[in-house]
Amino acid sequence: MKLTRRQSIALAGAAAASAALPRAAAADAHATVHEVQMLNSATEGRDRNVFEPALVRAQPGDTIRFISTDRGHNSQSNSDMLPEGAEEWKSDISEDFEITLDVDGTYGYYCTPHRGTGMVGLILVGEIDEAQYQAAKDARKQGRARQRYEDIFAQADELLASESS
């Protein structure tokens, strides 16, 4: 049987696509979903308007699921605390939201209506570029968010130090 040029190209494309499927499936099989609750009050302590956990360690391809446990919250990326090439996000108020992060680096985020009260969080994905991490750490922060980010970055410093030892 002789194939036409068009049939040969189609056959080659199908073979290439099917060869890529096992690799894609293997990558997806290792992806993790990390759940972050959006809360009016911390489950421990007296903090109000919090993400729990406030610090997430993820790998490229992992999904972060923001759960609207208490109404009136959302998740929005902090544009000056994102790795180069990462896409910004902003979820709707009082709605669950998922984002899959594929770019290594440090991601800062906040709740739009409660940023000033310190409802902020941090996600570390894959290999952490020290310069980008430091730039996120040094980014301008206002109100209660400044203190909360200091606390979260202190936890992140400990986590990254433990990973490197």
Disulfide bonds with the S-S distance in Angstrom:
none
